[in-house]
Amino acid sequence: MVQSRRYWVVYGRLCSAAAETASVGPEDESENFHNGHVRITTGELGTEIKWTVISPSTSSLFAVCDWIKTATAPFVLRFFASGWFEEFHDTAEAATTRINEIIARGDRHFTCRTMVKEFELESAPISPFFKSCISGETNAGDYAVECVYEDTSQQFHVERVGPKSTIRRIWGPNLSSFPCQASGSYSESVSRAYSDVILKGRARYDHVLAAMSMPNDDIFWVPYQRLLMPKKIEGERPSVLIFTEISKVSIQLI
């Protein structure tokens, strides 16, 4: 059985470790994180470093940067700043550099929790999945979320969640889940492009970074790429098909 060891770094001091199996899920140690403690979980498969980006954690993070040189790669950094971020690094040097960047930028306050960046579809290096959606090689309906424009509310509402869509895999088929809600800053930010796609009658490609509520109510910053395609059928309400892939994006907050 694969073993991992867990440490807490408290005000710059590495506390004693407790052996536990890697199959045990990470516990929510909210009080420790709130007090600025840093949690390390390390074993033969790699090392996780988890903390909340607040000033009391700084001295502990400096201690982590000294300790990490002897830890097992790869490294996962999980840190909370208005939502959980998750990053992966192959070497101790890369992880240390990134931790120092986060320390330097830790006083940032995010006034916006959803960022959308548009790319020219013709020149963007889009994924094979998106290419297959554009060419019609894949069954688009299975992978798409369909949003329909309602004249009464003058808003787009989720009409259907495809059985193979990203939303379905994470949040299930419920049309009242967080990403399907038609109100709130997230919905407003991501739906701004829908009317433009309908009016122009052509596809659009974006990178999105959004703080989203997971099914267990935790808030995570989710990076994803999306392809928007118009759907206009005579006699039916105009709608947009949204295809998404959770992936790296060219948006960095901290």
C-alpha positions in Angstrom: 0.0 0.0 0.0 1.3 3.4 -0.9 2.1 5.5 2.2 2.0 9.3 2.5 3.0 11.5 5.3 1.3 14.7 6.4 2.9 17.7 8.0 1.6 21.1 9.2 3.9 24.1 9.0 2.9 26.5 11.7 4.4 30.0 11.8 7.5 28.7 10.0 8.0 25.5 12.0 7.5 22.0 10.6 5.4 20.0 12.9 5.5 16.2 13.4 4.1 14.0 10.6 1.5 11.2 10.8 1.6 8.3 8.4 -1.6 7.6 6.5 -2.6 5.9 3.2 -2.7 7.9 0.0 -6.2 6.6 -0.5 -7.5 8.8 2.4 -9.0 12.0 0.9 -7.8 15.4 2.0 -9.7 16.6 5.1 -11.1 20.1 5.3 -8.8 21.7 8.0 -10.5 25.0 7.7 -9.4 26.4 11.1 -5.8 25.6 10.4 -5.9 27.2 7.0 -7.7 30.2 8.4 -4.9 30.7 10.9 -2.3 30.7 8.1 -0.9 27.1 8.6 0.4 25.3 5.5 -0.3 21.6 5.0 2.1 19.2 3.3 1.2 15.8 2.1 4.1 13.8 0.6 4.8 10.3 -0.5 6.4 8.3 -3.3 3.8 9.6 -5.8 4.6 13.2 -5.2 4.0 16.2 -2.9 0.9 18.4 -2.2 1.2 21.8 -0.6 -2.0 23.4 0.5 -2.7 26.8 2.2 -4.8 30.0 2.2 -3.3 33.1 0.8 -3.2 35.3 3.9 -0.3 37.1 5.6 0.1 34.6 8.5 1.0 31.9 6.0 4.1 33.8 4.7 6.7 32.6 7.2 5.5 29.0 6.8 5.7 29.3 3.0 9.3 30.4 3.3 10.0 27.3 5.4 8.4 25.2 2.8 10.6 26.7 0.1 13.7 25.6 2.2 12.2 22.1 2.8 10.9 21.4 -0.7 14.3 20.7 -2.1 14.3 17.3 -0.4 10.7 16.4 -1.3 9.4 14.0 -3.9 8.3 15.4 -7.3 5.9 16.2 -8.9 4.4 19.0 -6.9 0.7 20.1 -6.5 0.1 23.6 -5.2 -3.4 24.1 -3.9 -4.1 27.6 -2.5 -7.2 29.6 -1.6 -7.7 33.2 -2.8 -11.5 33.8 -3.2 -11.6 30.2 -4.4 -9.2 27.2 -4.6 -6.5 27.3 -7.3 -4.7 24.1 -8.3 -1.4 24.0 -10.1 1.1 21.2 -11.1 4.9 21.6 -11.2 7.5 19.0 -12.2 10.4 20.2 -10.2 11.1 21.7 -6.8 12.7 24.7 -8.4 9.5 25.5 -10.4 7.3 25.0 -7.4 9.5 27.3 -5.3 9.5 30.0 -7.9 5.8 29.8 -8.1 5.3 29.9 -4.3 7.5 33.1 -4.1 5.4 34.7 -6.9 2.2 33.9 -4.9 3.7 35.4 -1.8 4.6 38.6 -3.7 1.1 38.9 -5.1 -0.8 37.7 -2.1 -2.4 41.1 -1.3 -4.4 41.2 -4.5 -8.2 41.5 -4.2 -10.4 40.1 -7.0 -13.2 42.5 -7.9 -14.3 40.1 -10.7 -14.7 36.4 -10.3 -15.2 35.5 -14.0 -12.7 36.4 -16.7 -13.4 35.7 -20.4 -10.8 36.2 -23.2 -11.7 35.8 -26.8 -9.4 34.5 -29.5 -9.6 34.5 -33.3 -10.9 31.1 -34.1 -9.1 30.9 -37.4 -5.7 31.3 -35.9 -6.2 29.8 -32.4 -4.6 26.4 -31.7 -7.9 24.8 -30.8 -8.1 21.2 -29.6 -9.0 18.2 -31.8 -12.3 18.0 -29.9 -13.3 21.5 -30.9 -12.3 20.9 -34.4 -14.5 17.8 -34.6 -17.4 19.9 -33.2 -16.9 22.5 -36.0 -16.6 20.0 -38.7 -19.6 18.0 -37.5 -17.6 14.8 -37.1 -18.9 14.4 -33.5 -22.5 14.2 -32.2 -22.6 17.8 -31.1 -25.7 17.5 -29.0 -24.2 14.9 -26.7 -21.3 17.2 -25.7 -23.0 20.6 -25.7 -24.9 22.7 -23.3 -27.7 24.5 -25.2 -28.8 27.9 -24.1 -32.0 29.4 -25.6 -32.9 33.1 -25.7 -36.2 34.0 -23.9 -38.0 37.1 -25.2 -39.9 37.5 -21.9 -36.8 37.8 -19.7 -34.4 38.9 -22.5 -31.9 36.4 -21.2 -30.4 33.1 -22.3 -31.4 30.1 -20.2 -30.0 26.6 -20.2 -32.4 24.4 -22.1 -30.4 21.1 -22.2 -27.2 19.6 -20.7 -25.7 17.1 -23.0 -25.0 13.6 -21.5 -21.3 13.9 -22.3 -20.8 17.5 -21.5 -18.3 18.8 -18.9 -21.1 20.3 -16.8 -22.9 16.9 -16.8 -19.8 15.1 -15.6 -19.2 17.5 -12.7 -22.6 18.9 -11.7 -25.0 16.3 -13.2 -28.1 17.0 -15.3 -29.8 19.4 -12.9 -30.7 22.6 -14.7 -30.5 24.5 -11.4 -26.8 23.7 -10.7 -24.4 26.6 -10.4 -23.2 26.9 -14.0 -26.8 26.6 -15.3 -28.2 29.4 -13.1 -29.5 32.4 -15.2 -28.7 34.9 -12.5 -25.5 36.1 -10.8 -22.2 37.5 -12.0 -21.0 34.3 -13.5 -24.0 33.9 -15.8 -23.9 37.5 -16.8 -20.2 37.3 -17.7 -20.2 34.1 -19.7 -23.5 34.9 -21.5 -22.4 38.3 -22.9 -21.0 36.6 -26.0 -24.2 34.6 -26.8 -26.1 37.4 -28.5 -23.0 38.3 -30.6 -22.7 34.7 -31.8 -26.4 34.6 -32.8 -26.2 38.0 -34.6 -23.0 37.2 -36.5 -24.0 33.6 -37.2 -20.5 32.3 -36.6 -18.6 30.3 -34.0 -16.5 31.9 -31.3 -13.6 30.5 -29.2 -12.7 31.7 -25.6 -10.6 31.1 -22.6 -12.5 31.4 -19.3 -11.3 31.5 -15.6 -14.2 31.5 -13.1 -14.7 31.0 -9.4 -17.4 28.3 -9.4 -19.3 26.6 -6.7 -18.8 22.8 -6.8 -21.5 20.3 -5.9 -20.0 20.1 -2.3 -20.2 23.9 -2.1 -16.5 24.4 -2.2 -15.4 27.3 -4.4 -12.8 26.5 -7.1 -11.2 28.6 -9.8 -12.0 26.6 -12.9 -9.9 27.2 -16.1 -11.7 26.1 -19.2 -11.8 26.7 -22.9 -15.1 27.0 -24.7 -16.4 26.9 -28.3 -19.7 28.7 -28.9 -21.7 27.8 -32.0 -25.0 29.4 -33.1 -28.1 27.3 -33.7 -30.8 29.0 -35.7 -33.7 26.9 -37.1 -36.7 28.6 -38.7 -39.7 28.6 -36.4 -37.6 27.9 -33.3 -36.0 30.2 -30.7 -32.4 31.1 -31.4 -29.9 29.2 -29.3 -26.2 28.7 -28.7 -24.4 25.5 -28.3 -21.5 25.6 -25.8 -18.7 23.1 -25.8 -16.2 23.2 -23.0 -12.9 21.6 -22.0 -11.3 22.1 -18.6 -7.7 23.1 -19.6 -5.0 25.6 -19.1 -5.9 29.2 -20.1 -3.9 32.3 -20.9 -5.4 34.1 -17.9 -3.5 34.5 -14.6 -4.8 36.2 -11.5 -2.0 35.6 -9.0 
